[in-house]
Amino acid sequence: MKKILLLHGWNYKNYTKLTEEKDAWHNRKKFVSELEKNYEVYKLNFPGFCSEKEPKKSWNLSDFAKYVHDYLETNNLKVDYVLGYSFGGAVAVTYNRLYDSKQKLILISPAIVRNYDKSKKFIKTPAFLTPIRNLIRNSYLINIVKTNEMVYGTKFLRDTYQSIVRIELIDEIEKIDPNRLKIIYGTEDKMVNPRLVESKVLDKYKKCIYFIEGGGHDIANTHTKELIDIIGK
């Protein structure tokens, strides 16, 4: 059987302090079960999720990529595929770049483009004011916007979320051999704009993108069969 490593998304309900579950894929058991019929499946939990301990300082995507690399090295594990879901897709792309991995990448609802206008000018503050700016920003997101990822997060998770939430990876996608890449979205995904991804990539990468009609961000649960069929092609 071919081996596949699963990288989960940023689901605040899987924060360690909110759940007793030990597996960050527990909410997509049917999908994992279907994968296990054809693949030898491996999973890991990122720090702060499902009982995993947290570092003291915030992480960026490179730190998460190293976490994946260390997991494979420690377990002397060579996999054929890396499957990243949502945020896990961003980690998979970063891992591929930093470690020149040769696995095939399967990105499901990947967070690789952001739905905001980059033309907007943001006021830059001097470095010594950064802590104050971050404190005000976090207070706004927690108390006014009430973003779940921030409301329920520890300091590590809050700071880490802020460090990764605006990163775009289209340029990194275009460094991957298109023959090793498959990107799958639901057409009604509200978390990530799949058509925006399609419009930004080079033409040769458009063939790597598959759409599941009527699916949202959670196509692993709502359109399991269609998703498994696309992965298996």
C-alpha positions in Angstrom: 0.0 0.0 0.0 1.1 3.5 -0.7 1.7 5.7 2.4 0.0 9.0 2.9 0.6 11.6 5.7 -2.4 13.7 6.7 -1.9 17.3 7.9 -5.0 18.8 9.6 -6.5 22.2 9.4 -6.9 25.1 12.0 -10.1 24.0 13.7 -10.4 25.9 17.0 -12.7 23.1 18.3 -9.6 20.9 18.3 -7.6 23.3 20.6 -6.2 21.1 23.3 -8.0 23.1 26.1 -11.3 22.6 24.4 -11.3 18.9 23.6 -10.3 15.6 25.2 -9.9 14.0 21.7 -6.3 12.8 20.9 -6.7 12.9 17.1 -7.2 16.1 15.2 -9.0 14.1 12.4 -11.6 12.8 14.8 -14.3 15.0 13.1 -13.5 13.5 9.7 -13.4 9.8 10.6 -15.5 8.6 7.6 -13.0 10.3 5.2 -10.0 8.8 7.0 -11.7 5.4 7.1 -12.2 5.6 3.3 -8.6 6.5 2.7 -7.5 3.6 4.8 -9.1 1.2 2.4 -6.4 2.1 -0.2 -3.6 3.8 1.7 -1.4 3.3 4.7 -2.5 6.4 6.6 -0.3 8.4 9.0 -1.5 11.4 11.1 0.0 13.9 13.4 -1.4 16.7 15.6 0.1 20.2 15.4 1.2 21.9 18.7 -1.8 23.2 20.6 -4.2 20.7 19.1 -5.7 17.6 20.6 -3.4 17.2 23.6 -0.2 18.3 21.9 2.0 20.6 24.0 2.7 24.1 22.9 6.0 26.0 22.5 6.4 29.2 24.5 6.8 31.4 21.4 4.6 31.7 18.3 5.3 29.7 15.2 5.3 30.5 11.5 4.8 28.2 8.6 8.4 27.2 8.5 8.2 26.0 12.1 5.2 23.8 11.2 7.0 22.5 8.1 10.0 21.5 10.4 7.6 19.8 12.7 6.4 17.6 9.8 10.0 17.0 8.7 11.1 16.0 12.2 8.1 13.7 12.6 9.0 11.8 9.4 12.7 11.7 10.4 12.1 10.5 13.9 9.8 7.7 12.8 12.1 6.9 9.8 9.0 7.2 7.7 8.9 7.7 3.9 5.5 8.5 2.5 4.3 8.7 -1.1 1.7 11.5 -0.5 1.3 14.4 1.8 -2.4 15.5 2.2 -3.0 18.9 3.7 -6.5 20.1 4.6 -7.0 23.9 4.8 -4.2 25.3 7.0 -2.6 21.9 6.6 -2.4 22.6 2.9 -0.3 25.7 3.6 2.0 23.6 5.8 2.3 20.9 3.1 3.4 23.5 0.5 5.9 25.1 2.8 7.3 21.7 3.8 7.7 20.8 0.1 9.7 24.0 -0.5 12.0 23.9 2.5 12.8 20.2 2.3 12.7 19.7 -1.4 10.3 16.8 -0.9 9.4 14.5 -3.7 6.1 13.3 -2.4 2.9 14.0 -4.3 0.8 16.8 -2.7 -2.9 16.6 -2.3 -4.3 19.9 -1.0 -8.0 19.9 0.1 -9.6 23.3 0.6 -6.1 24.7 1.1 -5.6 28.1 2.6 -3.1 29.4 0.0 -4.8 32.7 -1.0 -6.5 35.3 1.2 -9.7 37.1 0.5 -8.5 40.6 1.1 -7.4 43.5 -1.0 -3.6 43.7 -1.0 -3.9 47.2 -2.6 -5.1 48.6 0.7 -2.4 50.6 2.5 -1.9 49.7 6.1 -0.3 52.1 8.5 3.1 50.8 9.6 4.1 51.4 13.2 7.7 51.7 14.6 9.1 48.4 15.9 9.0 49.5 19.5 5.2 50.1 19.2 4.5 46.6 17.8 3.6 45.0 21.2 1.0 47.8 21.8 -0.4 47.5 18.3 -0.7 43.7 18.7 -2.4 44.1 22.0 -5.0 46.5 20.5 -5.5 44.2 17.5 -6.0 41.1 19.6 -8.4 42.9 22.0 -10.4 44.0 18.9 -10.5 40.5 17.5 -11.4 38.9 20.8 -13.9 41.4 22.2 -15.4 43.1 19.2 -15.2 40.7 16.2 -15.1 37.7 18.6 -13.1 35.5 16.2 -13.3 32.0 17.6 -9.7 31.2 16.7 -8.7 34.2 19.0 -11.4 33.9 21.7 -10.6 30.3 22.6 -6.9 30.3 21.8 -4.0 30.4 24.2 -1.3 33.0 23.7 0.7 30.6 21.5 -2.3 29.9 19.3 -3.4 33.5 19.1 0.0 34.8 18.2 0.6 31.9 15.7 -2.7 32.4 14.1 -1.9 36.1 13.5 1.4 35.2 12.0 -0.1 32.9 9.4 -3.5 34.3 8.6 -2.4 36.7 5.9 0.2 34.6 4.1 -0.4 33.8 0.4 1.3 30.9 -1.3 0.5 31.2 -4.9 4.2 31.8 -5.7 5.2 28.7 -3.8 2.5 26.6 -5.6 4.1 27.5 -8.9 7.5 26.1 -7.8 5.9 22.6 -7.5 6.0 20.2 -10.4 2.3 20.2 -11.6 2.5 16.4 -12.1 3.0 16.0 -8.3 0.1 18.4 -7.3 -3.6 18.0 -6.9 -5.8 20.8 -5.4 -9.4 20.1 -4.5 -12.1 22.7 -3.6 -15.8 22.8 -3.1 -17.4 25.4 -5.4 -19.2 27.0 -2.5 -16.2 27.3 -0.1 -16.6 30.4 2.0 -13.4 30.1 3.9 -11.1 30.2 0.9 -12.1 31.6 -2.5 -11.4 28.7 -4.9 -12.0 30.8 -8.0 -9.5 33.4 -6.8 -6.9 30.6 -6.6 -7.8 29.5 -10.1 -7.5 33.0 -11.4 -4.1 33.6 -9.9 -2.1 30.5 -10.8 -0.4 30.0 -14.1 -2.3 28.2 -16.8 -0.3 25.0 -16.5 -1.5 24.7 -12.8 -5.2 25.1 -13.6 -5.3 21.5 -14.6 -4.2 20.6 -11.1 -7.4 22.2 -9.6 -10.5 20.1 -9.2 -13.9 21.4 -8.1 -16.7 19.5 -6.3 -20.0 21.1 -7.2 -22.0 22.4 -4.3 -19.3 21.6 -1.7 -18.1 24.0 1.0 -15.0 24.0 3.1 -15.8 20.7 4.7 -16.0 18.5 1.6 -14.4 15.6 3.5 -17.6 15.2 5.4 -20.2 16.5 3.0 -18.9 15.0 -0.3 -16.7 12.1 0.9 -17.2 9.8 -2.1 -16.5 12.5 -4.7 -13.4 13.6 -2.8 -12.1 10.0 -2.5 -12.8 9.4 -6.2 -10.7 12.5 -7.2 -7.8 11.5 -4.9 -7.8 8.0 -6.3 -7.6 9.0 -9.9 
